[in-house]
């Protein structure tokens, strides 16, 4: 447990992980807002592609797996694979934190690796390996920040859900500022400056964790971590959590497209003139991150009102509602993607509905997995939460190729169908899964 309790009624270590989460989110989401535009508009073009180290081998590998594609389709597939890798590496990072280094040291090492990878991305010759290094570092950092947050509290501490909501607020603040500042710096001024600023954010996250190291829970000694064993009944719990994770990958299939093809759609089909100023495409990511911050007060008020009446949805019910909301958001986007430019106000509504769904699903998933996962594999199971994003992001990259061939409304309707189907299945199974997870 943390040594002090002086951060809004929580252990002081919560302030450290929240600040580190905000800094890493600014770097990660700043880069994500730039990457697809950087590749599609500049790097993956006939004039520049020869400068990309290992590009011919990369193209052969991707086309061998997914079939021939244009340079723009290759950019969207690369973006999908990068996002997928970013959310796959938490499984490895969680295993390293659980069994070898402990979450505290793994967080610091992950932040340093992420900073190094983003520094590599600045140079076209190191662009592709830089994506690999930054994805591994940031993934290892993120899942172990969640693990450390859980370790600040006993398993029955009623403050646990609120702690993850505070951590999510740090995430969304950084995810708002990253595209707003880093994204605009890269898109409007210079691509490399944007990547350099993201590198600086990751370096500051590492520094924050080093400075606040003494406020964090002590890591379990290595021999004790490796001696931890699963207990009777843990197999059923893990299976139920995996089922939840796989269903939520349908949420992330749609959500991940907001970081990918949606930027190209905004470039091509959105009326970005607001009060006589053309809004940079990267600022759409900032709106996407501001929306959940704006949605937090009414959502929490609704949950309190429901709790007072004894009808607040349980965790799995909230997850199903979150999936239904994101499906509804993409239905709305399809309706607004007809002939002519889409009004800017239309996408503001899209992001509000989308991220209300995010609030129902993401903090709930983190709290559920941190509480229900067996102690021996807490970090790995929190990494499994991110594995759902890996599955969804990889598939969204593959679906991105259809943006060039499908009618735009049909493309977005396809993305609405997946989370709506997942919501229906989750709602139907919530009782049976809840019994296994003791909800």
N, C-alpha and C positions, 0 to 999 in steps of 0.2 A: 504494500500500500504506500501511497505518497506520504511524505513527511509532514506536509502542511495542508490546511484546508482553508485557503483564503482566496480562492478564485470563484466568485459568485456562488459560494456555498459548496464548492467542489475542491478536490485536491489540486494543489498548485500545479502539479504536473499536467493537468488538463490544458492550462494556458500554453505550455510548451508545445504539446502536440497540435493544438489548434493553430498556433502561429506557424509551425512547420508545415502543417497541412495547407494553410493559406498560401504560403510561399511556393510550395511545390505545385499547387494548383495553378498559380499565376504562370509559372514556367511551362507546365504541361499544356494548359489550355491556350496559352498564348501561342505556343508552337503549333498546336492542333488547328488553331484558326488560320495559321499561315500556310501549313504544309501543302494542302491540296491546291491552293492558289499558286504557291511557289512552283510546284511541279507542273500543273496544267498550263500556267501562263508563262513560265520561264524555263525551268530546268529540264523538263521532259518535252522539249521542242526541238525540231531539227537543227536549230542554230546552236543549241547549248548541250544537247544530250551527250555529245562526245566527251565532255568534260567530267561526266559522272563516272567515278571509279567503279569498275566491275559491272557497268550497265548491261553490256551484251550478255554476260552470264546470268545476270538477274532477269533480264527479259526472257531468255531461253528457259529458265527455271519456272517463271510464272506462267508463261504460255504453255509450257509442257504440262502444267497442272490444270490450267483453266481455259486453254485454247487461245488462238490468235486474237489480238486486240489492238486497237489504235493506241497512240501515245496517250490520249486523254483517258481511255479506259484503263491503260496500264497505270496511270497516275491514281485513279480511284481505287484500283485493286491494291496498289502499293500502300495507299492510305488505309484501306481496310485491314491489310495484314499488319501494318504498324500498330493500329489501334488494337487489333487482336493480340499481338505480341505484348503490348503494354499491359493488357489485362490477363494474359496467360502467365507471365513471369511471377505474379504474386504467389502462384502455387509453389514455385521453387523458392521464392523469398520466404514464404511462410514455413516451408520445410527447414530452410537454413536457420530461421529464427527459433523454431520449435526444438530442433534436434542438435544444433551446433553452436551458433554464435549468440543466440538469445535475441529478442526483438530490439533491445536498446542498441546494441552494436550493429545489428543488421540495418536498422534505420539510418544510422550515420554513414555506413558504407554505401547504402543505396543512394543517398543524396549525393555523395561524392561521385559515384559512377554516373548518375544522371547528369550532373554538371559537366563531367568529362565528355559524355556522349553528345550533349548539346553544343559543346565547343567544337566537336568534330563535324557536326552538321553544317557549320559555317562554311567549310571548305568543300566544294563539289566533289573533289576526289575522295573525300572521306564521308560523303553524305550517307551512303547506304550502311556502312558499318557503324556510323554515328547513330543512326536510328536504332540499330540493334542494341548498342550499349546504353543509350538513354532509356529505351523501353525497359530493359532489365533493371537498371538502377531505380527508375521511378516506380516500377511495379513492386520491387522489393521494399522500397520505402513505404509505399502506401499501405500495403497489407499489415506491415509491422507497426505502423502508427495506429491502425485499428486495434491490433492486439494489445499494444501498450495502453490504449484507452480503456480497454476491457479490464486489464490487470490493475488499474487504479481503484477498482471497486470489487467488493465481494459479489458473488453471483446473485445474491438476493437483494442487493442494494437498490432501492427504488430510484436512485438518481441515475442509474445506468442509461435508460432511454434518453433522458434529458442530456446526458453527457454526449451521446452520439448525435443528438440534434445540434448541440453547440459545435461539435467537430464538423458537422455538415455545413453549419453557417460559415466556419472558417474556409471550408472547401469552396463554397459558392462565392464568398467574397473574393478569394484569389482567382476563381474561374471567371468572375466578372471583370476584374481589373486586368487580367492577363490579355484577353483579346482587345480590350479597350485601349490599353497602352502599348503592349508588346506587339499585338496584331497590327494596329495602325502604324506603329513605327516601321514594321517590316513591309507592310503593303504600300504605304504612302511615301516613305523616305528611302529605306534600303533594306532588302531582305536580310542581309547578314547582320545588320544592327538589331533586328528583331530577335534573331537566334542568339546573339550575344547577350541581350537583355534577359532572355529565358535562362541562359547559363548562369547569369548572376543571381537569379531568383533561387536556383537550386543550390548554389554555393551558400547563400544566406540561410536556406533551410538547414544545411549541414551545420553551419555555425550556430544556429539557434539550438539545435539538438545537443551540440557539444557544450554550450553555455548552461543549458538546463538539465544536463545529464544527472546531476545530483538530486533533482526533484522527481525523477522517474523511479518506478518500482525496480528493485534490484533484479537482474536476470537470474533465473534459476541456474545453479552450477551445471556445467556440461554433463557430468556423470548422471545427475538427477534427471536432466532432460532426456537423455538417451535411455534411462531406465523406466521412464513413464510408459505404461501399457494400457491398451484398451480394456475396458471392463465389460462384464456380461451386459448385454442389451445395447451396447454402443453401436453395434453393427446396424441395428434397425434405425437408430437415430441418424447415423451417417447416411443411410439409404434414403430416409425421408428428406434430409437436407439436400442431398443430391437431386432428388426429384423436384424440389422447390427451385433449386439453382437452374436446372435444365428448362423448366417452364419459363423462368424469367429471362432466359436468353432470347425469347421472342420479343420481350420488351426492348432488349438492347439491340436487336436487329434493326428495329425502327429508329431508336434513339441515336444509334451510331451514325446513321445517315445524316443527322444534323451536323456532325463533324466532318462530313465527307461531301456527297453530291449536293447537299443542300446549299453549300457555298457556291457551287457552280450554278445552281438554279437561281440563287440570289443575284449572281452576276448577270445572268441572262434574262430573267423574267420579272424581277422585282423593281417597282418604282422606288428608287432609293433617295429621291429628292424630298427632304423634310425641311420646311421653312427656308427654302432656297439653298440648302446645303446638301451635297451628295454624301450619303452615309457610306463609309467604307464597308466592304463586304465582311471584313473581319469583325465589325461591331455587332453583326448578327449573333456571334458567339457570346459577346458581352451581354446582349439582351437575354440570351438563353440562360445565362448564369445569374442575371439580376432577377429574373422572373421568380425563381424559388424563394429568394430573399423576401420579395414582396408578398409571396403566397403564404409564408410561414405564419404570420399572425392570424389570418382567417382560418387556416387549416387547424392550428392548435386550438383556437377558440371553438371550432366545430367539434374537435375531439373532446374538449372539456365539457361542452354542452351535452354531447352524447354520453360521456362517462357519468355525468350527474344523473342521467336518466337510465343508466344501466344498459345502453345499447351501442356503446363504442365498439366498432369492429375489432376483432382480434387480429393478431399479426398477419395471418394468412388471408383474412378478408381484406385488410388494407392493401396487401400486395396485389390481390385480384383487382381491386378498385383502381390501383395505380396503373395496371396494364390496360384496363378499359379506358382510362382517361387518355393515355398516350395514343391508343387506337383512334379515339374520338378526335384528338388533335390532328392526326394525319388525314382523317376524313375532311376536316375543316380546310386543311391545306390543299387537298385535291379539289374541293369546291371553289377555292380561290385561284386555281391555276388554269383558268380557261383562256380565252382569247384576250390579248392585250396584256399590259403590265399589271401585276398584282399590287393593290394599294399597300403601303407600308403598315397601316393600322391592322391589316389582316394578319400579318405575321406577328404583330404584338399579341393579339389574341391567341394565335397558335402557340407561342412560347409560354403564355400564362397557363393554358390548359395542359400543355405538355409537361411543364415543370410542377404543376400541382400533382400530376401523376408521379413524377420523380420523387416528390416529398412523401407520398404515400408508400412508395416502394423502397427507395434506397436506404434511408436511415432505419426503416423497419427491418430490412434484410440484415444490416450490420448488427443491430441489437439482437435480433433473433439468433444469428449464427454465433455471436460472442457468448450468448447465454446458454444455448442448447448444445453446441459442439462439445464432444468429449475433451477433457482437459489435455489429454496426450496429443491431440491434433488440432488445437484451437487455431494456431496460425495457418495451418494448411487449409482448414475449413473456411477461414476468412479469405484465404486465397481463392477458394472455390467460388466465393461470391463473385470475385473478379473473373473467374473462368467463364461465367455466364456472359460477361461482356466480351470475352475473347470469341466465344462461339457466335454471338450476335454480330460483332464487328467484322469478323472474317466473312460471314455470309453477306453482310451489307456491302462489303467491297466487291463481292462477286455480283450482287444484284446491281451495283452501280453501272455496269456495262449497258444495262437496258435503258438508262437515261437518254442515250443517243438514238435509240430506236423506238421506244414507246411514246405514246402521247403522254404529256406531262401529268394530266390528272390521273391517268391509269397507273402511272409509275407510283404516285403517292397513295392511290387506293390499295395497291399491292402491299405497301408498307403498313397500311392501317389494318389489313386482314390478319397479319401474324399476331400482334399483341391482343387483338380482340379475341382471337381463337384461344390464346393462352389464358386470357382472363376467364373465359368460360370454363376451361378445364380446371384452373386453380380454384374457382368458386365451387365447382362440383366436388373437388377432392379435399377441400379445406378441413372438413370434419374428420376424415380418416387420418390425414397427415397430422392434424392437431392432436389427436389421441397419442400418436407415436411420440410427438415432440413435447407432450404434457403441457399444452397451451390452454 
